[in-house]
Amino acid sequence: MARSEPANKQAPAHWLALAAAPAFAAMALISAADAPPLALCAAGATLLPIDGMTAMYLLMSLFHLPPWLRFAGRG
């Protein structure tokens, strides 16, 4: 049988896990707003009109989304 943690030890980790996805999404928005505009006809045009930092923050927010999905599934 799995050992359950007391509620007071589990609460900070739970809220920290929920804070990660919105924090990374906000950082993606900030980096997208601060990024220089990409040239549409550049020789090395990318698939998405976002820079590397914005893509990284979006991926990090997606990887940290499961705690939100578990939290929404309980309600």
Backbone as XML, in Angstrom:
<?xml version="1.0"?>
<chain id="A" units="angstrom">
  <residue number="1" name="MET">
    <atom name="N" x="0.853" y="-1.169" z="0.000"/>
    <atom name="CA" x="0.000" y="0.000" z="0.000"/>
    <atom name="C" x="0.905" y="1.240" z="0.000"/>
  </residue>
  <residue number="2" name="ALA">
    <atom name="N" x="0.511" y="2.238" z="-0.764"/>
    <atom name="CA" x="1.310" y="3.463" z="-0.863"/>
    <atom name="C" x="1.154" y="4.300" z="0.405"/>
  </residue>
  <residue number="3" name="ARG">
    <atom name="N" x="2.257" y="4.880" z="0.810"/>
    <atom name="CA" x="2.253" y="5.735" z="2.003"/>
    <atom name="C" x="1.790" y="7.126" z="1.595"/>
  </residue>
  <residue number="4" name="SER">
    <atom name="N" x="0.775" y="7.632" z="2.247"/>
    <atom name="CA" x="0.266" y="8.967" z="1.895"/>
    <atom name="C" x="0.952" y="10.015" z="2.763"/>
  </residue>
  <residue number="5" name="GLU">
    <atom name="N" x="1.240" y="11.146" z="2.145"/>
    <atom name="CA" x="1.871" y="12.261" z="2.845"/>
    <atom name="C" x="0.810" y="13.049" z="3.610"/>
  </residue>
  <residue number="6" name="PRO">
    <atom name="N" x="1.181" y="13.646" z="4.717"/>
    <atom name="CA" x="0.242" y="14.543" z="5.388"/>
    <atom name="C" x="-0.114" y="15.719" z="4.480"/>
  </residue>
  <residue number="7" name="ALA">
    <atom name="N" x="-1.301" y="16.251" z="4.656"/>
    <atom name="CA" x="-1.795" y="17.318" z="3.790"/>
    <atom name="C" x="-0.901" y="18.558" z="3.834"/>
  </residue>
  <residue number="8" name="ASN">
    <atom name="N" x="-0.310" y="18.849" z="4.980"/>
    <atom name="CA" x="0.520" y="20.052" z="5.080"/>
    <atom name="C" x="1.832" y="19.915" z="4.316"/>
  </residue>
  <residue number="9" name="LYS">
    <atom name="N" x="2.351" y="18.697" z="4.108"/>
    <atom name="CA" x="3.574" y="18.513" z="3.324"/>
    <atom name="C" x="3.269" y="18.459" z="1.831"/>
  </residue>
  <residue number="10" name="GLN">
    <atom name="N" x="2.084" y="18.044" z="1.462"/>
    <atom name="CA" x="1.722" y="17.873" z="0.069"/>
    <atom name="C" x="1.256" y="19.186" z="-0.569"/>
  </residue>
  <residue number="11" name="ALA">
    <atom name="N" x="0.723" y="20.101" z="0.186"/>
    <atom name="CA" x="0.137" y="21.321" z="-0.362"/>
    <atom name="C" x="1.148" y="22.212" z="-1.089"/>
  </residue>
  <residue number="12" name="PRO">
    <atom name="N" x="2.336" y="22.502" z="-0.543"/>
    <atom name="CA" x="3.265" y="23.365" z="-1.286"/>
    <atom name="C" x="3.689" y="22.774" z="-2.630"/>
  </residue>
  <residue number="13" name="ALA">
    <atom name="N" x="3.931" y="21.490" z="-2.692"/>
    <atom name="CA" x="4.323" y="20.859" z="-3.957"/>
    <atom name="C" x="3.179" y="20.913" z="-4.957"/>
  </residue>
  <residue number="14" name="HIS">
    <atom name="N" x="1.964" y="20.748" z="-4.486"/>
    <atom name="CA" x="0.795" y="20.805" z="-5.368"/>
    <atom name="C" x="0.648" y="22.193" z="-5.975"/>
  </residue>
  <residue number="15" name="TRP">
    <atom name="N" x="0.750" y="23.222" z="-5.162"/>
    <atom name="CA" x="0.599" y="24.583" z="-5.686"/>
    <atom name="C" x="1.786" y="24.993" z="-6.544"/>
  </residue>
  <residue number="16" name="LEU">
    <atom name="N" x="2.964" y="24.504" z="-6.242"/>
    <atom name="CA" x="4.125" y="24.791" z="-7.078"/>
    <atom name="C" x="3.977" y="24.146" z="-8.454"/>
  </residue>
  <residue number="17" name="ALA">
    <atom name="N" x="3.454" y="22.943" z="-8.492"/>
    <atom name="CA" x="3.218" y="22.275" z="-9.777"/>
    <atom name="C" x="2.182" y="23.034" z="-10.611"/>
  </residue>
  <residue number="18" name="LEU">
    <atom name="N" x="1.189" y="23.606" z="-9.959"/>
    <atom name="CA" x="0.172" y="24.379" z="-10.683"/>
    <atom name="C" x="0.707" y="25.733" z="-11.145"/>
  </residue>
  <residue number="19" name="ALA">
    <atom name="N" x="1.745" y="26.226" z="-10.502"/>
    <atom name="CA" x="2.275" y="27.545" z="-10.863"/>
    <atom name="C" x="3.175" y="27.488" z="-12.086"/>
  </residue>
  <residue number="20" name="ALA">
    <atom name="N" x="3.711" y="26.330" z="-12.436"/>
    <atom name="CA" x="4.701" y="26.250" z="-13.504"/>
    <atom name="C" x="4.125" y="26.579" z="-14.877"/>
  </residue>
  <residue number="21" name="ALA">
    <atom name="N" x="3.011" y="25.972" z="-15.256"/>
    <atom name="CA" x="2.466" y="26.171" z="-16.605"/>
    <atom name="C" x="2.084" y="27.625" z="-16.875"/>
  </residue>
  <residue number="22" name="PRO">
    <atom name="N" x="1.352" y="28.305" z="-15.982"/>
    <atom name="CA" x="1.037" y="29.712" z="-16.259"/>
    <atom name="C" x="2.273" y="30.607" z="-16.279"/>
  </residue>
  <residue number="23" name="ALA">
    <atom name="N" x="3.261" y="30.279" z="-15.450"/>
    <atom name="CA" x="4.487" y="31.091" z="-15.446"/>
    <atom name="C" x="5.215" y="30.970" z="-16.778"/>
  </residue>
  <residue number="24" name="PHE">
    <atom name="N" x="5.328" y="29.752" z="-17.304"/>
    <atom name="CA" x="5.998" y="29.579" z="-18.592"/>
    <atom name="C" x="5.171" y="30.173" z="-19.734"/>
  </residue>
  <residue number="25" name="ALA">
    <atom name="N" x="3.840" y="30.095" z="-19.653"/>
    <atom name="CA" x="3.005" y="30.707" z="-20.686"/>
    <atom name="C" x="3.168" y="32.229" z="-20.682"/>
  </residue>
  <residue number="26" name="ALA">
    <atom name="N" x="3.249" y="32.816" z="-19.506"/>
    <atom name="CA" x="3.464" y="34.264" z="-19.424"/>
    <atom name="C" x="4.834" y="34.637" z="-19.971"/>
  </residue>
  <residue number="27" name="MET">
    <atom name="N" x="5.854" y="33.825" z="-19.676"/>
    <atom name="CA" x="7.183" y="34.108" z="-20.207"/>
    <atom name="C" x="7.197" y="33.963" z="-21.727"/>
  </residue>
  <residue number="28" name="ALA">
    <atom name="N" x="6.405" y="33.044" z="-22.284"/>
    <atom name="CA" x="6.307" y="32.904" z="-23.737"/>
    <atom name="C" x="5.685" y="34.147" z="-24.347"/>
  </residue>
  <residue number="29" name="LEU">
    <atom name="N" x="4.638" y="34.673" z="-23.701"/>
    <atom name="CA" x="4.013" y="35.902" z="-24.200"/>
    <atom name="C" x="4.974" y="37.076" z="-24.149"/>
  </residue>
  <residue number="30" name="ILE">
    <atom name="N" x="5.707" y="37.181" z="-23.071"/>
    <atom name="CA" x="6.666" y="38.284" z="-22.937"/>
    <atom name="C" x="7.774" y="38.163" z="-23.980"/>
  </residue>
  <residue number="31" name="SER">
    <atom name="N" x="8.301" y="36.953" z="-24.174"/>
    <atom name="CA" x="9.379" y="36.798" z="-25.152"/>
    <atom name="C" x="8.860" y="36.975" z="-26.576"/>
  </residue>
  <residue number="32" name="ALA">
    <atom name="N" x="7.601" y="36.619" z="-26.848"/>
    <atom name="CA" x="7.037" y="36.830" z="-28.186"/>
    <atom name="C" x="6.832" y="38.316" z="-28.450"/>
  </residue>
  <residue number="33" name="ALA">
    <atom name="N" x="6.421" y="39.061" z="-27.442"/>
    <atom name="CA" x="6.206" y="40.497" z="-27.618"/>
    <atom name="C" x="7.530" y="41.240" z="-27.766"/>
  </residue>
  <residue number="34" name="ASP">
    <atom name="N" x="8.586" y="40.704" z="-27.162"/>
    <atom name="CA" x="9.895" y="41.363" z="-27.181"/>
    <atom name="C" x="10.762" y="40.923" z="-28.361"/>
  </residue>
  <residue number="35" name="ALA">
    <atom name="N" x="10.347" y="39.876" z="-29.075"/>
    <atom name="CA" x="11.157" y="39.333" z="-30.169"/>
    <atom name="C" x="11.123" y="40.271" z="-31.370"/>
  </residue>
  <residue number="36" name="PRO">
    <atom name="N" x="12.234" y="40.343" z="-32.094"/>
    <atom name="CA" x="12.232" y="41.155" z="-33.316"/>
    <atom name="C" x="11.340" y="40.497" z="-34.367"/>
  </residue>
  <residue number="37" name="PRO">
    <atom name="N" x="10.707" y="41.288" z="-35.202"/>
    <atom name="CA" x="9.833" y="40.692" z="-36.222"/>
    <atom name="C" x="10.649" y="39.856" z="-37.215"/>
  </residue>
  <residue number="38" name="LEU">
    <atom name="N" x="10.093" y="38.731" z="-37.608"/>
    <atom name="CA" x="10.773" y="37.848" z="-38.539"/>
    <atom name="C" x="10.436" y="38.256" z="-39.964"/>
  </residue>
  <residue number="39" name="ALA">
    <atom name="N" x="11.393" y="38.175" z="-40.836"/>
    <atom name="CA" x="11.153" y="38.490" z="-42.239"/>
    <atom name="C" x="10.367" y="37.344" z="-42.883"/>
  </residue>
  <residue number="40" name="LEU">
    <atom name="N" x="9.327" y="37.680" z="-43.618"/>
    <atom name="CA" x="8.498" y="36.651" z="-44.230"/>
    <atom name="C" x="9.203" y="35.955" z="-45.387"/>
  </residue>
  <residue number="41" name="CYS">
    <atom name="N" x="10.069" y="36.659" z="-46.083"/>
    <atom name="CA" x="10.708" y="36.063" z="-47.243"/>
    <atom name="C" x="12.185" y="35.748" z="-46.990"/>
  </residue>
  <residue number="42" name="ALA">
    <atom name="N" x="12.540" y="35.513" z="-45.762"/>
    <atom name="CA" x="13.932" y="35.207" z="-45.435"/>
    <atom name="C" x="14.297" y="33.819" z="-45.957"/>
  </residue>
  <residue number="43" name="ALA">
    <atom name="N" x="15.546" y="33.634" z="-46.273"/>
    <atom name="CA" x="15.998" y="32.357" z="-46.811"/>
    <atom name="C" x="15.825" y="31.227" z="-45.796"/>
  </residue>
  <residue number="44" name="GLY">
    <atom name="N" x="16.016" y="31.522" z="-44.526"/>
    <atom name="CA" x="15.885" y="30.506" z="-43.484"/>
    <atom name="C" x="14.571" y="30.627" z="-42.749"/>
  </residue>
  <residue number="45" name="ALA">
    <atom name="N" x="13.474" y="30.865" z="-43.454"/>
    <atom name="CA" x="12.167" y="31.044" z="-42.811"/>
    <atom name="C" x="11.767" y="29.766" z="-42.073"/>
  </residue>
  <residue number="46" name="THR">
    <atom name="N" x="11.209" y="29.934" z="-40.913"/>
    <atom name="CA" x="10.788" y="28.792" z="-40.101"/>
    <atom name="C" x="9.319" y="28.489" z="-40.343"/>
  </residue>
  <residue number="47" name="LEU">
    <atom name="N" x="8.873" y="27.379" z="-39.798"/>
    <atom name="CA" x="7.492" y="26.965" z="-39.962"/>
    <atom name="C" x="6.540" y="27.883" z="-39.193"/>
  </residue>
  <residue number="48" name="LEU">
    <atom name="N" x="6.908" y="28.222" z="-37.973"/>
    <atom name="CA" x="6.081" y="29.091" z="-37.143"/>
    <atom name="C" x="6.723" y="30.471" z="-37.033"/>
  </residue>
  <residue number="49" name="PRO">
    <atom name="N" x="5.920" y="31.512" z="-36.990"/>
    <atom name="CA" x="6.495" y="32.863" z="-36.888"/>
    <atom name="C" x="6.850" y="33.260" z="-35.458"/>
  </residue>
  <residue number="50" name="ILE">
    <atom name="N" x="7.555" y="32.373" z="-34.763"/>
    <atom name="CA" x="8.008" y="32.664" z="-33.402"/>
    <atom name="C" x="9.492" y="32.353" z="-33.317"/>
  </residue>
  <residue number="51" name="ASP">
    <atom name="N" x="10.161" y="32.986" z="-32.365"/>
    <atom name="CA" x="11.594" y="32.731" z="-32.219"/>
    <atom name="C" x="11.820" y="31.522" z="-31.306"/>
  </residue>
  <residue number="52" name="GLY">
    <atom name="N" x="13.076" y="31.168" z="-31.112"/>
    <atom name="CA" x="13.422" y="29.978" z="-30.347"/>
    <atom name="C" x="13.023" y="30.034" z="-28.886"/>
  </residue>
  <residue number="53" name="MET">
    <atom name="N" x="13.193" y="31.197" z="-28.252"/>
    <atom name="CA" x="12.844" y="31.303" z="-26.831"/>
    <atom name="C" x="11.337" y="31.151" z="-26.625"/>
  </residue>
  <residue number="54" name="THR">
    <atom name="N" x="10.544" y="31.746" z="-27.512"/>
    <atom name="CA" x="9.090" y="31.620" z="-27.393"/>
    <atom name="C" x="8.671" y="30.167" z="-27.557"/>
  </residue>
  <residue number="55" name="ALA">
    <atom name="N" x="9.242" y="29.478" z="-28.529"/>
    <atom name="CA" x="8.922" y="28.065" z="-28.734"/>
    <atom name="C" x="9.308" y="27.242" z="-27.517"/>
  </residue>
  <residue number="56" name="MET">
    <atom name="N" x="10.480" y="27.534" z="-26.928"/>
    <atom name="CA" x="10.924" y="26.797" z="-25.755"/>
    <atom name="C" x="9.951" y="27.001" z="-24.587"/>
  </residue>
  <residue number="57" name="TYR">
    <atom name="N" x="9.535" y="28.245" z="-24.345"/>
    <atom name="CA" x="8.613" y="28.500" z="-23.243"/>
    <atom name="C" x="7.244" y="27.865" z="-23.495"/>
  </residue>
  <residue number="58" name="LEU">
    <atom name="N" x="6.785" y="27.856" z="-24.745"/>
    <atom name="CA" x="5.515" y="27.196" z="-25.049"/>
    <atom name="C" x="5.610" y="25.690" z="-24.804"/>
  </residue>
  <residue number="59" name="LEU">
    <atom name="N" x="6.716" y="25.079" z="-25.209"/>
    <atom name="CA" x="6.890" y="23.653" z="-24.947"/>
    <atom name="C" x="6.976" y="23.366" z="-23.449"/>
  </residue>
  <residue number="60" name="MET">
    <atom name="N" x="7.662" y="24.212" z="-22.715"/>
    <atom name="CA" x="7.757" y="24.001" z="-21.265"/>
    <atom name="C" x="6.392" y="24.134" z="-20.605"/>
  </residue>
  <residue number="61" name="SER">
    <atom name="N" x="5.571" y="25.071" z="-21.075"/>
    <atom name="CA" x="4.232" y="25.197" z="-20.488"/>
    <atom name="C" x="3.375" y="23.984" z="-20.837"/>
  </residue>
  <residue number="62" name="LEU">
    <atom name="N" x="3.562" y="23.411" z="-22.027"/>
    <atom name="CA" x="2.825" y="22.189" z="-22.374"/>
    <atom name="C" x="3.276" y="21.001" z="-21.534"/>
  </residue>
  <residue number="63" name="PHE">
    <atom name="N" x="4.570" y="20.886" z="-21.286"/>
    <atom name="CA" x="5.074" y="19.786" z="-20.464"/>
    <atom name="C" x="4.622" y="19.909" z="-19.007"/>
  </residue>
  <residue number="64" name="HIS">
    <atom name="N" x="4.330" y="21.108" z="-18.552"/>
    <atom name="CA" x="3.879" y="21.315" z="-17.174"/>
    <atom name="C" x="2.358" y="21.431" z="-17.067"/>
  </residue>
  <residue number="65" name="LEU">
    <atom name="N" x="1.632" y="21.047" z="-18.114"/>
    <atom name="CA" x="0.178" y="21.112" z="-18.118"/>
    <atom name="C" x="-0.522" y="19.963" z="-17.383"/>
  </residue>
  <residue number="66" name="PRO">
    <atom name="N" x="0.038" y="18.761" z="-17.277"/>
    <atom name="CA" x="-0.677" y="17.659" z="-16.610"/>
    <atom name="C" x="-1.199" y="17.946" z="-15.197"/>
  </residue>
  <residue number="67" name="PRO">
    <atom name="N" x="-0.501" y="18.689" z="-14.319"/>
    <atom name="CA" x="-1.122" y="18.981" z="-13.019"/>
    <atom name="C" x="-2.435" y="19.758" z="-13.154"/>
  </residue>
  <residue number="68" name="TRP">
    <atom name="N" x="-2.508" y="20.657" z="-14.141"/>
    <atom name="CA" x="-3.759" y="21.389" z="-14.372"/>
    <atom name="C" x="-4.857" y="20.451" z="-14.876"/>
  </residue>
  <residue number="69" name="LEU">
    <atom name="N" x="-4.502" y="19.499" z="-15.713"/>
    <atom name="CA" x="-5.495" y="18.550" z="-16.205"/>
    <atom name="C" x="-6.023" y="17.651" z="-15.083"/>
  </residue>
  <residue number="70" name="ARG">
    <atom name="N" x="-5.118" y="17.221" z="-14.190"/>
    <atom name="CA" x="-5.567" y="16.433" z="-13.029"/>
    <atom name="C" x="-6.440" y="17.286" z="-12.114"/>
  </residue>
  <residue number="71" name="PHE">
    <atom name="N" x="-6.058" y="18.546" z="-11.919"/>
    <atom name="CA" x="-6.825" y="19.444" z="-11.048"/>
    <atom name="C" x="-8.212" y="19.696" z="-11.639"/>
  </residue>
  <residue number="72" name="ALA">
    <atom name="N" x="-8.304" y="19.874" z="-12.954"/>
    <atom name="CA" x="-9.597" y="20.109" z="-13.603"/>
    <atom name="C" x="-10.454" y="18.846" z="-13.612"/>
  </residue>
  <residue number="73" name="GLY">
    <atom name="N" x="-9.811" y="17.672" z="-13.657"/>
    <atom name="CA" x="-10.549" y="16.417" z="-13.675"/>
    <atom name="C" x="-11.193" y="16.055" z="-12.347"/>
  </residue>
  <residue number="74" name="ARG">
    <atom name="N" x="-10.683" y="16.642" z="-11.270"/>
    <atom name="CA" x="-11.246" y="16.357" z="-9.933"/>
    <atom name="C" x="-12.566" y="17.071" z="-9.709"/>
  </residue>
  <residue number="75" name="GLY">
    <atom name="N" x="-12.755" y="18.207" z="-10.366"/>
    <atom name="CA" x="-13.912" y="19.063" z="-10.096"/>
    <atom name="C" x="-15.155" y="18.671" z="-10.738"/>
  </residue>
</chain>
